[in-house]
């Protein structure tokens, strides 16, 4: 987990992570700025290690860091420090927005790489792609049916038979059941604790609480629930507080990671 916080945090980084299987890896979002470079460095990774990037949606705390990744990858390419291509996957709005920001903010000598060395893949609802490797990683993107912004989550089929589902950063919608039910891992947003709903107003912002996430995970019969995209007012007790609230409804395993924490699936 490179970042675990929502858009307004200052004590942790915005939600983004790397899914790794053998030598195949996928960066999912990149936070809201060039802080992604620092997070990658702290995680022992380089921009040169990033060859596959999935953008869930175009909110600033998810896509602006992607602009920095693209910019740095192109600079590495020009210096001979990067091998191969960068593949970016998103829905039409995600691809169009990334391209537009890059073209408006980068020099032509950088943007001429986009579409050639930086390959943009426009996905549709239910479309699958594979990250090639000795142990390939198969990903199926799906529309999460957001109430406010086009957003794709994904279902990853792992080599050991496990299924990991990323729901993006908005509440579960019943239309997504086919992609989520009985997953081994469910990555789900929890904007705040239910007890703090009058402080952070999650429902007015189209988000959910740890209690809501636990209820959804139990209904969907998933095995592990990973909570992220939270507020940052009490990071020292976040693991215990969010886990305890989710477990009021969920009988499986709850994971509440900190920034830079790795979880073995």
Secondary structure in CASP SS format (residue, H / E / C, confidence):
PFRMAT SS
TARGET T0000
AUTHOR 0000-0000-0000
METHOD secondary structure of the structure
MODEL  1
X C 1.00
X C 1.00
X E 1.00
X C 1.00
X E 1.00
X C 1.00
X C 1.00
X C 1.00
X C 1.00
X C 1.00
X C 1.00
X C 1.00
X C 1.00
X E 1.00
X C 1.00
X E 1.00
X E 1.00
X E 1.00
X E 1.00
X E 1.00
X E 1.00
X C 1.00
X C 1.00
X E 1.00
X E 1.00
X E 1.00
X E 1.00
X E 1.00
X C 1.00
X C 1.00
X C 1.00
X C 1.00
X C 1.00
X C 1.00
X H 1.00
X H 1.00
X H 1.00
X H 1.00
X H 1.00
X H 1.00
X H 1.00
X H 1.00
X C 1.00
X C 1.00
X C 1.00
X C 1.00
X H 1.00
X H 1.00
X H 1.00
X C 1.00
X C 1.00
X E 1.00
X E 1.00
X E 1.00
X C 1.00
X C 1.00
X C 1.00
X C 1.00
X C 1.00
X H 1.00
X H 1.00
X H 1.00
X H 1.00
X H 1.00
X H 1.00
X H 1.00
X H 1.00
X H 1.00
X H 1.00
X H 1.00
X H 1.00
X H 1.00
X H 1.00
X H 1.00
X H 1.00
X H 1.00
X H 1.00
X H 1.00
X H 1.00
X C 1.00
X C 1.00
X C 1.00
X C 1.00
X C 1.00
X C 1.00
X E 1.00
X E 1.00
X E 1.00
X E 1.00
X E 1.00
X C 1.00
X H 1.00
X H 1.00
X H 1.00
X H 1.00
X H 1.00
X H 1.00
X H 1.00
X H 1.00
X H 1.00
X H 1.00
X H 1.00
X H 1.00
X H 1.00
X H 1.00
X C 1.00
X C 1.00
X H 1.00
X H 1.00
X H 1.00
X H 1.00
X C 1.00
X C 1.00
X E 1.00
X C 1.00
X C 1.00
X C 1.00
X E 1.00
X E 1.00
X E 1.00
X E 1.00
X E 1.00
X C 1.00
X C 1.00
X C 1.00
X C 1.00
X C 1.00
X E 1.00
X E 1.00
X E 1.00
X E 1.00
X C 1.00
X C 1.00
X C 1.00
X C 1.00
X C 1.00
X E 1.00
X E 1.00
X E 1.00
X E 1.00
X E 1.00
X E 1.00
X E 1.00
X C 1.00
X C 1.00
X C 1.00
X C 1.00
X C 1.00
X C 1.00
X C 1.00
X C 1.00
X E 1.00
X E 1.00
X E 1.00
X E 1.00
X E 1.00
X E 1.00
X C 1.00
X C 1.00
X C 1.00
X C 1.00
X C 1.00
X E 1.00
X E 1.00
X E 1.00
X E 1.00
X C 1.00
X C 1.00
X C 1.00
X C 1.00
X C 1.00
X C 1.00
X C 1.00
X H 1.00
X H 1.00
X H 1.00
X H 1.00
X H 1.00
X H 1.00
X H 1.00
X C 1.00
X C 1.00
X C 1.00
X C 1.00
X E 1.00
X E 1.00
X E 1.00
X E 1.00
X E 1.00
X C 1.00
X C 1.00
X E 1.00
X C 1.00
X H 1.00
X H 1.00
X H 1.00
X H 1.00
X H 1.00
X H 1.00
X H 1.00
X C 1.00
X C 1.00
X H 1.00
X H 1.00
X H 1.00
X C 1.00
X C 1.00
X C 1.00
X E 1.00
X H 1.00
X H 1.00
X H 1.00
X H 1.00
X H 1.00
X H 1.00
X H 1.00
X H 1.00
X H 1.00
X H 1.00
X H 1.00
X C 1.00
X C 1.00
X C 1.00
X E 1.00
X E 1.00
X E 1.00
X E 1.00
X E 1.00
X C 1.00
X E 1.00
X C 1.00
X C 1.00
X C 1.00
X C 1.00
X H 1.00
X H 1.00
X H 1.00
X H 1.00
X H 1.00
X H 1.00
X H 1.00
X H 1.00
X H 1.00
X H 1.00
X H 1.00
X H 1.00
X C 1.00
X C 1.00
X C 1.00
X C 1.00
X C 1.00
X C 1.00
X E 1.00
X E 1.00
X E 1.00
X C 1.00
X C 1.00
X C 1.00
X C 1.00
X C 1.00
X C 1.00
X C 1.00
X C 1.00
X C 1.00
X C 1.00
END
